[in-house]
């Protein structure tokens, strides 16, 4: 499974990129506003740090506007993936951008049939929102499984399933088990994947035993 980090905070992206664990970045207008940057400059800087796909979201709601904005975003760097919403206009824009050779991430997906439409329009990524489905009493992971089953039925589909709205390490684990190609993860959740109380306890015991020997490796 590929890991994307879901943030527009350049410092966090740099820190995580140094680990070699980050395959891409997803952003949106809310994340960029939270980070306090200007959109085009922020996307350009992120693309210089991370060589993998960097999702940059359009603000227009009509297809023509989405296409125009998408082209402008794609001109920032070759690794920009234009993010459009899963609406009729978003699907039209997806097809136009795909035909122009621009990578597209179709976001705000909440059903398997929506995901099928996005794939038929040439989406490089489909972003089902796990956490938001959980919020209304549904099982977001079921959606990942349904999309995986449908996509695997058709060799012509190349769209990658990008599990979004990740809230916890359990979401990451379950998305990987369900066959998601990518998980886009907030920095705090990504860092928490390495933590386990038994790891901390074991390390403390090893260090105490080593100290008692009075030895030094160097």
N, C-alpha and C positions, 0 to 999 in steps of 0.2 A: 504494500500500500504506500502511495506517495503522501507526504505530509506537506500541506500548505499552511502558512500561518495567516490568521485572520486579524489583520491590524494594519494601520497606516503609520505606526510609530517607528520612525527610522532607526532609533537607537535599539529598540527591541528587535527589529528585523536584523540589524547588523550582528547583535549578540547571538541570535539563534542561527544565523547563516554560518557563523564561525564553527558551529558544531558539525556542519555537513549533513544535518538531518532535514533541512528545509529544501523542498523541491519546487516551491512556488509561493505566491502570496495572493490573498484575496483582499480587496478593499471595497468600500462603498462610500457614498457621500457622508454618511453618519460617522464612519470611522475617521475619515479625513478631517471632518469638522472637529471631532474629539481631539485629534492630534494637533489641531491648530494650524495646519499647513494650507497652502493653495494647491488645488487639485493637480494641475498639469505638472507643476514643479515637484510635487510629492511623488507622483507616478514615475516621473523621470528619474528621480533619485533612487526609488525602490528598484527600478529596472536595472540600474547600474550596480546594485548590491546583489541582486538575485538573478541568475541567468535563466531560471525557469519561468513558467507562465506567471504573469502578474495581471490579475483581473481588475479592470477599471470600469466602473459602471456609468452608463449614460444617465442623463437627467431628463431627457425628453420623453414624452409619452406617446407621440405619434410616430409611425414607422419612418417617415422621411427624416424627421428630426433625429431619431435614433441612429439612422444610417450616417447622417452628416456628422453627428457627435462621435459615433464609432470610428469613422475614418480619421477624425482628428486625434482621437485617443491612440489609434493604431499607429499614427505617424510619430508618436513620441519615441517608441523603441520597438524593435522587432519581436520582443517577447511579451508585448501587451496582448492580453485576451480581453476582448470587449464583453462587458456583462450587460445583458438586457433582461427585462422581466418577462415572465411567461404569460404574456397577453397575446391577443391576435396581432396587434401591432408589433410586439416583441418578436413573434415568430416570423412575421414578414421581414423585419429588420435582420433577424438571424440568417434567413435565407440569402438576402442581398449581400450581407457582409461575408458570409461563407463563400458565395460565388465570386466575391472579390479577393478571395484568398486570405481573409481575416479570421483569426480564431475567435470563437464566440462561446461564452459561458451563459447559459440560460438559467436564471435564478428565480427564486420564489416558486419552486415546484412543490406541489402538495398531493399529486396523484400520479399513478403509473401511466395513465393515458396522456397526461400532460407531458410526461417524459418521452413517450413514444412520438408525440408531435414534434418535440424539440429535436429528437434524433433524425426525424424525416426532413427537418429543415436544415440539417447540417451542423448542429451544435457540436462543438468540441467537448464541452462539459455540460452536464445537467446537474443542478444544485438542489436536491431535495432537502427541506429544512426539518431535521429530526426533532430538535428541541421544541419548535413551535407546535408541532403535532402533539408531542407529549403534553404541552401546556393545556391543550383542549381535551385531554383524556384519551387521545389515540396513541397507538404505538408507532412512533416514527420509524423504528427499525423495520417494521413490516413493509413500509414503502420501499426501503432499500432492497429488500428481498424480492419484492414484486418487479421492480425495475430490472434487477439483475436477471431474473427469470426471462422477462420479455426480451431484453437485449441479447441474451445468450441464444435465443431462438433464431436469430437472424444474423448471419455472417456479415451482411452488408453494413450493419450498425457499428460505427466506430466511436460513438459518443462515450465518454468516460463518466462514471457516476462519482460525483463529488459531494460527499456527505457534509452538509452544512448545519449551522445552528447547533454545533457540538457544545455540550455543557459540562462533560465530565470524562474521566478516563474510561468509564464503562461504555459511554457512547463510542469512543474510539475503538475499543475492543470489539463491541458488537457490530460496528460498521465494517470492520475488517473481516469478521466472521461471516457477515452477510454478503461479502463480495464487493464492497465499494472500492473503486479504483483509487480514490483520493479522499482524505479527510482534511477539511480546513478547520484549523484549531486555534482558539485564542491563546496567546502566549502563556498565560498562567496555567491553563489546562495542559498545554504541551509540556511545560516544565514539570508538572506534577506526574507525568507518565513515568518518570525515573524514580519516583519516591515510593518507598514501602517501609513500614515500621520495622519489619523483620530485617531488612537490609541495614537500617540504621543501628538496630540492636546488635546484629552480627558484627558490623564494622567496629562498634565500640568495644565489643569483647575481644576482637582480634588485636586492636590497638593496645588494650590494657595488657593482654598477654605478652605482646611484643615488648612493651615498655618494661615489663617485669624482668625480661632477659638482660637488659642493660646493653643490648647490642645495637649496632648501626649498620645500615646497608652501605652507606657512603663514608 
